[in-house]
Each structure stands twice: as C-alpha cells, then as structure tokens.
Amino acid sequence: MLFLSEKMIREAELKAMENVSEMNLIDRAASTLFSHLKNFSSVRIYCGKGNNGSDGYATAILLSKKGVKVEIVAVYEPERDACIELYNRALREGITIKNEVDFPTESFDAVLDSIFGIGLSGVISGNAQKAIEIINAEGGYVVSCDVPSGMEADTGKALGECVRADKTVTFTAPKRGMLSNESVDYCGEIVIADVGIPIDYSAVSDSGCVPITDLLVKTMLPERKRLSHKGTFGTAVIVAGSSQMAGAAAMAALAAYKSGCGLVKIIAPESISSVLNILVKEAIVIKAPEKDGVIAPQLTEDMREALSRAQAVLVGCGLGKGDHSILISNIINATNAPIIIDADGINALRGNLHIIKNQNVILTPHPLEFSRISGIEVREIERHRVQYAANFASEYSVSLLLKGARSIVAYGGSNKYVSLIATSALSKAGSGDILSGIMVSFASQGLSLTDSGAAACHVHAKAGLIAEKTIGVYGTTCDDLINNIPLAIKEILN
C-alpha cells in the first residue's frame, strides 16, 4: 500500500465500478464508518451533495438502526442519484434532517464530516464554510469521511476553512496530501479502510512511501512462543546517561523491557550506576569510565564483552555534551549487532559522518539534529521531509528515522515508511528516549533496523494516543507513555 493521488483513486474507483455497483461501494464505506461511530450515544452528520454525502446518509441509517441518536445536517441539497436516494431513505427511517446550517442548540457526542471528498479544488465558502466552522467549534469527537472537508487531497493544504478531525477514515489508500506536515492538524489519526477497490501499484511511479498501520506492524512483531526464556527475546545493550541525565538511560531501558526485550544491559557512568540499579531493577548495569560525569571514549573489557554479546545496541540517550565520536566509533568496532544512534550520539556525528557510512546503523534525529549533521536548514527539511530523509539514507547507506508529526523511516534511498499518527501527548522531554528503547528492543528480538524503526514509531505513537484519550495531552508524562507500551502492542495484535 502506498500514498496515492486523487487521479489514481478516481481511476481505480471507475474501474471497480465495472464489476461492483456504486451503491455497493457506498454500503462498504458506510459499514466502516459505522464501526468507528457505533459506540457513541449520539452522532451529528454533515452531508454534502455527492459521494461523500452518500456515505454520510448511509452511515446515518446504520447508526439509527443500532439505536444511536442521529441528526443529519444537509449542507447542500443532494445532486447525485445515490445521494438523493439515500437522503429519501433516511427520511423514511425517521431520521431528523436539517436543511439549514445553524449552530446547534443541542450537543452530540460525535460528529461525522461527510461534506467534501477528494475532488475538492476551490476555496471553501457559503454553507460549507459555515458548517466547517460549526464542526470545529462543537467540541464533539470528529470523524472525517475519506479526507477532512476543506483539505486538498494531493497537497494536504487547507482550501480556506478545513475540518480539524480527531480521526480520518480514508478509503482504499492514504492520499498523497496526508504525507505533508500541513495535513497533521486536519486529519488527526488516519485509519485506512479497504472497501474493495483494487489498486494497480505497478502504475505508481513517484511514491514509494508505505503507511505504517496496525496490520503492517502486526506482521513485523516477533512471535512469543510459550516455550521460551529471556535469551529467546534478545539482549539489548544501552550506552546512555550522564551525571545530569540518568533518567534518559532508565527510560530507554524500561521502554525496552515493556516492549518485550528479554535482557537489558545499561552501560553508564559509574557515578549514576546505583541510581540506575534502583530505577530499572531488571537491568544489568555496567560501570563505564567517566570524565566530568560523562562516559569516556575508552571501552573496558566488561563493556567490550557486553557489546560483543548484544543482539542490538542503542547509544546516545542522555550522554551529555561532548565529542562522543570516538566512543561511537569504538562501539561500532566492538560489535556486529545493529546499532541505534540517538540524541547526543547524533550530535557527535556532526563533521564525522564517515564513522557510520555503510554500517548497520539507524539514526533517529528530530529536524534540528538532522539539520546539525546534514547542514540543511530546519525549515527546508520540514518542507521536504521524505526527500531529505531518503537522500541521506541513500548517500550513507544507513537507515534514518526522521522524527516529527509525520515520522519518516527511510532505507535504501527509494523506500520509506511513514507514520500516520500524530499527538502532542508525545511532546515531552524523554519521549525520544522511550522511542529508542522500543527500537532497540525490537531489533534485539530479530527485526531489521528499518522494521524496528517503523514498528517502534507506531507503538510509541499509539501509546501516546492511549494517553491522550485517558489522561489528556497536557498531563501525559513519560511514565504514562512507558506504561502504555504493552497496551499499544496488545491493541495492534488484536
């Protein structure tokens, strides 16, 4: 599955309708939307005049039969035959349909946005503008049908007013505009729904971006056989921490354990070893030589032995300021295991990228860290995230996880995974340490670095979503995220 243009989606829909009726496709779309709304006690549905409106009317009928309180706002008078038919059917079912767009006097638990689909091109105005303003102001949980009304499908840009959805249920494949940072505030969580429209991906020439979904990650996660022991699920070595940031090492280690790693060894400055033994009771803590509270570059025999036995290595979390390039080079030479380089480890590569070229490593920078090592301005990186991530991965023959609201995992230059989940619950110091801990756990359990990056991105983001729903985005802490990791994995597997 790849991100597709409006043109490709249209062509696929027309070809599918040679064998399947339009009403059948509408029924499939409505059934999917129903599954995301059926647990709400009341739903207000804003319907347009075409295909999206048809999906909305059909969903209203299903919800009403389920006993959900439904109200429809007809933003426009139906025009397409299917839309007219479903409008009349909804009336016969006794569903309230309002033909005036006014701010409601009664609140509903959820809103379904079915005004515009992928064909929107002009600037929003009139009734649609008013309806979108009301949807954004209502306060209920907002689900958008296929794309948020007001967003251009190919660019992700808002054409004037645009619905800010909590969830977008998009059909067949994610739309190309959903790759953009601009789309993040409009789409919310993106769920991809198969409604039976086949796609000829051999005809897709300019997008090698694969969306990270539950189904994809489920195929990546290793099987947990009952006949097993801690060695079955890998040994991760985490080189992290400094006198001021013992917590970074601890959070990475706890995240590794919470995501299934069998054994974690932490290599950290001797001055914080006692603290780490308390914070992470399960871990083995190996004391590293230090200078001014920071790990020294020389490796002891204990460090070399741990690195030689590791299934995966993480270096960088909370290492502190300083030139860690020699330490990283020594680690690369001491192990054959895949290596995740994060945080202060990335900063140490500025001017020293030759260290990691052609090595089995993945870098996990946020845009500012990527700017430091690439020399590209942050603003420029954010405008072309996919392109710059892919170019870097190709030039240095490594994997790269460029963090952000649309995290990119690039490998081999032409292949990219893209995260579809964005939540500000993850915007806390320490969140990146948790992501890296999940990655080293998955890598130690046998996943490739790129698959580890994709799977960790998804688990991390879903842990954030769980926190957003249960705690709220303001008060989520890293402890909450770590504790939600098993719940996120359970949700994916189920």
PADOLUM-148046 format. One record per residue (C-alpha): residue in three letters; y, z, x. Coordinates in pm, whole numbers, plus 32768, in hexadecimal, padded with zeros to 4 digits. Each point is the difference from the previous one (the first is absolute). Example, Ala and Ser with C-alpha at 12.3 -4.5 7.8 and 13.67 -1.06 7.14 Angstrom:
ALA7E3E830C84CE
SER81587FBE8089
END
This chain:
MET800080008000
LEU815B7FA2807E
PHE816980127F8B
LEU804B7EC67F36
SER81307F3A7F93
GLU80647FC87E96
LYS7F9B7E948023
MET7E9E8055806E
ILE7FD580FC7EE6
ARG807C7F037F00
GLU7F147EF38080
ALA7ED980F27FF7
GLU8054806D7E9C
LEU80127E977F85
LYS7EB57FAD80A4
ALA7F5D81377F6C
MET80737FA27EA3
GLU7F2C7EC58014
ASN7ED780E97FCA
VAL809781397F66
SER80EF80197EDA
GLU815E808A802C
MET7FB381127F05
ASN7ECF806480CA
LEU80D6802C8139
ILE80FC80CA7F36
ASP7EE780E07F80
ARG7F8B80408166
ALA815F80548074
ALA803880E57ED6
SER7EB680B1803C
THR806B804D8165
LEU8158807C7F96
PHE7F5B80D37EF1
SER7F2780AC8106
HIS813B807480B8
LEU80AF807C7EC5
LYS7EF180867F1B
ASN802481698076
PHE816B80187F97
SER804280877EA2
SER81247F127FBE
VAL80667EB08094
ARG81347F2A7FC5
ILE7FCD7E908053
TYR81187F0B804B
CYS7F8D7E9C7FBC
GLY808F7EB18065
LYS7FD27EB07F57
GLY7EEF7F6680D8
ASN7EC0805380B8
ASN806E815B806D
GLY806B804F7E9E
SER7EAA7F927F84
ASP7F5880F380F0
GLY80E281157F7E
TYR7FB77FBE7E90
ALA7E897FEF8045
THR800D814780C2
ALA80BE80A57EE2
ILE7EEA7FA47F0E
LEU7EF3809480E3
LEU80C681418033
SER804480267E8D
LYS7E8D7FE07FAE
LYS7FBD810E8103
GLY80EC80EA7F43
VAL81207FEE80F5
LYS815880067F60
VAL80997EAA8047
GLU81587F6A7FCD
ILE805A7E9D805F
VAL815B7F858057
ALA80147E867FD9
VAL81037FAD8107
TYR7FF27E947F95
GLU7F6D7F537ED1
PRO7EA67F7B805B
GLU7FF47E8C8059
ARG7EA67FAA8088
ASP7EEE7FD37EFC
ALA7F2A811B808A
CYS812B80E8800B
ILE805B7FB27E96
GLU7E9A80377F8F
LEU7FE4815080B0
TYR8156806E7F81
ASN7F897FC47E9A
ARG7EB380A78046
ALA80B481358080
LEU80CE80097EBE
ARG7EC17FED7F30
GLU7F72812380CB
GLY812880CF7F8C
ILE809D801F8159
THR817680418000
ILE80C07ED9808E
LYS8173801F8040
ASN80C97EC08026
GLU813B80AE807B
VAL801D80768168
ASP80A281567FE7
PHE7FD8814180C4
PRO7EE280B87F50
THR803881457F49
GLU7E9580658037
SER7F5C80288155
PHE7EAB7F6C8053
ASP7F11806C8113
ALA7FDE7EA68097
VAL80A67EAD7FF9
LEU7F5D7EAC802A
ASP80E77EF48088
SER7F887EAD7F7D
ILE81487F437FF7
PHE7FF07F04811E
GLY7EE97F8180DF
ILE7FF27F30813C
GLY80CB7EDE7F76
LEU814E80B47FFF
SER810E7F4A80C5
GLY815680417F66
VAL80D88138800F
ILE7FAC81067EF8
SER80F9801C7EE2
GLY802280517E8F
ASN7EE880B77F4A
ALA7F207FFC8133
GLN810780A680D7
LYS8038810A7EF8
ALA7E88803A7FD6
ILE7FCB80278177
GLU812080F7801A
ILE7F6280CB7EE6
ILE7EA37FF680A1
ASN808E80828148
ALA80BD81147F4C
GLU7EF280737F0D
GLY7F4180E080ED
GLY7E9E7FAC7F8E
TYR7EED7F8180E6
VAL80417E8A8027
VAL7EED7EFB8024
SER80657E97803E
CYS7F2C7EDA7F93
ASP7FB97F138125
VAL8158802B80A2
PRO812480E77FB0
SER80ED7F487F16
GLY81297F8880C8
MET7F497FD6814C
GLU7FD37EA58090
ALA7E8C7FD88043
ASP801E7F368141
THR810D80CE80AF
GLY7FF2815F7F6D
LYS81767FF27FC2
ALA80A480867EC6
LEU80A87EF77F2A
GLY810680F07F81
GLU7F6C81277F44
CYS7E9380478053
VAL7F0080F17F74
ARG7FA5811C80EB
ALA7E9180307FAE
ASP7F208121805E
LYS7EDC7F0D7FFF
THR7FE27E867FF4
VAL7EBB7F6F7F80
THR80027EA5809A
PHE7F037EFA7F99
THR7F197F2A80D8
ALA80B18043814E
PRO813580B18084
LYS81377F297FF9
ARG80A47F938142
GLY814080BC7FB5
MET7F3C81457FFF
LEU7FED7FE7817B
SER81748044801D
ASN80A48151802F
GLU80E77FA57EE0
SER7EDD80057F0D
VAL7F9E81678050
ASP80FF80A67F1C
TYR7FA17F1C7EDE
CYS7E857FE6800E
GLY7F978169803B
GLU7E898013802F
ILE7F677EA47FF2
VAL7EB07FD67F55
ILE7F557EAE8017
ALA7F3B7F9C7ECA
ASP7EFF7EEA7FF1
VAL80217F4C7EB1
GLY7F0E7EEB8055
ILE80E77EFE809E
PRO7F547F708137
ILE80D67FB28130
ASP7FBC7EF68104
TYR806D80BF8135
SER7FB37ED980E1
ALA81407F667F7B
VAL80D181288074
SER809D7F978148
ASP811D80F08045
SER7F90815E7FA4
GLY7EED80BA80B3
CYS8068814E7F6B
VAL7EE680C67F63
PRO806381157F0C
ILE7F5F81518042
THR7F50806E7EC1
ASP7F09810B7F95
LEU7EEB7EFD7FF8
LEU804E7F848160
VAL8009815F8093
LYS7EC380627F48
THR7F497EEA80B9
MET80888082814B
LEU7FB081727FE2
PRO7EBC806580AE
GLU7ED480767F3A
ARG7FC981798003
LYS7E8880278010
ARG7F6B814E7FA4
LEU7F2780038135
SER8118803080FC
HIS80AE80F180ED
LYS815B801E8099
GLY7FAA7F01810B
THR7FB17F037EF0
PHE816E7FEF7F9E
GLY809B7FDA8154
THR80C480C08104
ALA81787FCC8007
VAL80D580698127
ILE816D80447FB8
VAL80F180148125
ALA8130809C7F62
GLY80F5811D7FE6
SER810480AA80D8
SER80A08155800E
GLN80F17FA07EEA
MET7F0D7F367F29
ALA7EAF80AA7FEC
GLY7FFD7FAA7E8D
ALA7FE77E8B8042
ALA7EB2802980B1
ALA7F8580EF7EF3
MET805D7F1B7EDF
ALA7F597ED380A1
ALA7EC280C9803D
LEU7FF780917EA0
ALA80357EA57F6C
ALA7EE07F7D80D3
TYR7F18810E7F7C
LYS80767FD07E98
SER7FAC7E8E8018
GLY7E9D80348075
CYS7FFC801D817C
GLY7ED980C68085
LEU80A3809D8133
VAL8166800B807C
LYS8068805A8161
ILE816F80428044
ILE808A7FD1815D
ALA814780C18006
PRO80DD80C980ED
GLU7F64814A8062
SER812E80BD7F76
ILE7FAE7F9D7E98
SER7E84800B8012
SER7FE781577F5E
VAL80DE7F927EDF
LEU7F2B7ECB7FC7
ASN7EC180CE7FFE
ILE809580C17EDD
LEU80957ED67F46
VAL7EC77F27801A
LYS7ED580E98006
GLU7F007EE5800C
ALA80947F4C812C
ILE7FA78020816F
VAL8143802F80C4
ILE80067F838167
LYS8119808980D9
ALA80CD7EF780B1
PRO80DF8036812F
GLU816D80077F9C
LYS81607FF68082
ASP811D80977F37
GLY7F2180197ECC
VAL7F957E92800E
ILE7EAA7F748063
ALA7FFB7F8E816B
PRO7F797EA18047
GLN7ED9806F80D8
LEU7EB0801E7F4F
THR7F1D81288047
GLU7E867FDF8009
ASP7FEB80A17EA6
MET80F57F007F7A
ARG7F457EDE80A0
GLU7EB580777F75
ALA808C80227EA0
LEU809F7EA78010
SER7EC27F618084
ARG7F37808D7EDC
ALA80FB7FAC7EEF
GLN7FBF7F057EED
ALA817A7FDD7FCE
VAL8139808780A5
LEU815B804F7F78
VAL8122803880ED
GLY816F80427FBF
CYS803680F27EE0
GLY80FF8104806A
LEU7FDD7FB98176
GLY817380408028
LYS81077F5080CB
GLY7FA27F70814E
ASP7F5B7ED880A7
HIS7E9A80097F83
SER7FAC7EA08077
ILE7F27807E8121
LEU7F4780ED7F16
ILE7FBA7EE37F0F
SER7F8D7F1E811A
ASN7F1781108081
ILE7F7180327EA2
ILE7FBE7E8C7FD7
ASN7F477FFE814D
ALA7F3581387FA8
THR7F667F877EB9
ASN7F5C7ED37F5F
ALA805880837EA7
PRO81057F5F7F1F
ILE815580A38027
ILE811280487F03
ILE81598026809F
ASP810680AC7F2B
ALA815980A1800F
ASP8062806F815F
GLY7EE47F308088
ILE80A97EC97F75
ASN81528061808E
ALA7F5B801B8157
LEU7FA17E8F7FEE
ARG81697F8D800C
GLY80067F1E8130
ASN7E8E8046803B
LEU7F537F227F00
HIS7F227F6C8110
ILE7F3881457FEA
ILE7F747FAC7EA7
LYS7FE47E838015
ASN7EA17F877FA7
GLN7F8A81677FCC
ASN7F4380877ED3
VAL813080B67F78
ILE80D280137EC7
LEU816D80668004
THR809380B07ED0
PRO817C7FE4801C
HIS810480307EF4
PRO81177EF88012
LEU80D880C380F5
GLU7EDC803980F0
PHE7FA27E907FDE
SER81677FA48051
ARG7FF480D3813D
ILE7ECF7F50808D
SER80487EA07F7F
GLY81787FEE8036
ILE80327F7B7E9D
GLU810680A77F26
VAL7F7E80D87EE3
ARG80BF7F367EFD
GLU7F5D7EC1807A
ILE7EA780A18003
GLU802980737E99
ARG80627EA07F93
HIS7EC67F638096
ARG7F03811A8019
VAL7EC87F2C7FDC
GLN80717EF980F9
TYR806480F38114
ALA7ECA80D97FD7
ALA7F1F7ECD8015
ASN80BB7F6F812B
PHE7FE3814680C3
ALA7E8D80267FB4
SER7FC37E9C8071
GLU80D28015813E
TYR7F5A813E807F
SER7EA57FCD7F66
VAL800A81557F59
SER801480837E9D
LEU8146807E7F6E
LEU804680DD7ED5
LEU81717FD87FAB
LYS804B81277F1E
GLY80E57FF77ED4
ALA80037FDA7E88
ARG7F377EC08035
SER7F2F8063812E
ILE7F717ED680BC
VAL7EBE800580CA
ALA80017ECB80DD
TYR7EE67F8680DA
GLY7FB17EB780A9
GLY81587F777FB0
SER7FA77F4A7EBC
ASN7F5A81197F3C
LYS80B981187F53
TYR7FAE811C7F15
VAL811F80767F21
SER801981507F4D
LEU80627FEF7E90
ILE805781707FD2
ALA8153809B8047
THR806B81657FB7
SER811380D88092
ALA7F0B81257FF9
LEU7F927F7B8155
SER81618012808D
LYS7FD5814780B9
ALA7FE7805D816E
GLY7E8F800D805B
SER7F947EF67F09
GLY7FC37F0A811D
ASP7F2680FD80B8
ILE7F28801A7EC9
LEU7FE07E857FE7
SER7F947FED816D
GLY7F0581197FCA
ILE7F5F7F407EE3
MET7FF77EC880DA
VAL7F5480A58127
SER7F06809A7F0E
PHE7FA47EAF7F69
ALA7FF07F5D8157
SER7F1B8113807E
GLN7F1D7FBF7ED6
GLY7FD67E958069
LEU81177F3B7F59
SER80BE7F0180CF
LEU8163805F8059
THR80907F097F07
ASP7F1F80787EE8
SER804F81668063
GLY81717FAF7FE6
ALA7FDD7F5D7EAB
ALA7F1E810D7F72
ALA80D7811A808C
CYS813E7F627F71
HIS7F627FF87EA8
VAL7F6C815D8008
HIS8145808E808A
ALA80CD7F507EF3
LYS7F19806D7EE7
ALA80138166807E
GLY81777FDA7FE0
LEU7FE07F777E9E
ILE7F2781277F9A
ALA810980EB808C
GLU81127F3F7F4B
LYS7F4D80287EB3
THR7F9A816D802A
ILE8116809980D1
GLY811D7F058002
VAL809F7F3C8118
TYR80FA810F805D
GLY7F16811F804A
THR7ED37F51809A
THR7FA6808E8156
CYS7F127F84810A
ASP7F08810E7F9A
ASP7FFE7F647EA4
LEU7FC17EA68090
ILE7EE2807D80DB
ASN7F5D80B57EDC
ASN801D7EC57F2B
ILE7F457F2480F9
PRO7EA480547F72
LEU80837FCA7E9E
ALA808B7EAC8063
ILE7EB57F97809C
LYS7F41807C7ED0
GLU80E57F347F1F
ILE7FC47EC880D1
LEU7E87802B8001
ASN7FFB80387E88
END
